[in-house]
Amino acid sequence: MKPLNIIGLILLIFGLSHTTTSAQTIQEQLIGDWSFNYEASYATVEAKTKTHLEDMQTVRRERIENSFRNRKMTFLADGTFQLTLSDGRGFTGTWALRDNNTLDINNPNGEVTSHNIESLSTTTLILEPESSGIRKHMFPQWHFTKN
């Protein structure tokens, strides 16, 4: 085998092993309990949406806020997922990492929601929910802090 071919093969093998290691690292960092950071997430809301929220009746606005504030997400190593709202309600489902930067969450109804991983460290997670059709998310970014 020519030296150039050997070098190419070594680079290919190294590149593939690095991709696998990267995916494993992301998956390992995701595992655990995460708390929704309402203030940081609200800071990413468009001005038009903020105005609309501020114009709502207080009770309705507080209901929306409380559905996000203190929200907790738990990702387990076995691919299961749990969402818990501040009032204790929640659901379980499954999660999977796709393309090293997309988190797919499958709820009990079989619906899959996809979130781009904008940033991930050992203490913070920023997800950008993918919009589908005319549906647009109130929070363009969901900020979480690891517990």
Disulfide bonds with the S-S distance in Angstrom:
none
